[in-house]
């Protein structure tokens, strides 16, 4: 139900032509651990930085940075860069290694002294 409400909100933003809000909503839905760190306009281009560790100083953070003359496109380019870099959307689950019976060997460790 919540996923449907988020998708409906995103559809409404796209239908209204609110491209920047739609791009930010897409990041919030698909990459909840990532946040907008910086969005600045300089010399005719928007510079966007997304970070998954926003509380760190700039020099310690490994933010994804993109730029484009259009603000919404700069944000979407950053989203695409995060996904292509391996920042998987929350819908994808990390693979879990199954424990095989051969991975362990039970032992009897009783001491009746």
Beta strands, then each sheet from edge to edge (+ up, - down):
strand 1: 35-42
strand 2: 45-51
strand 3: 64-68
sheet 1: 1+ 2- 3+
end
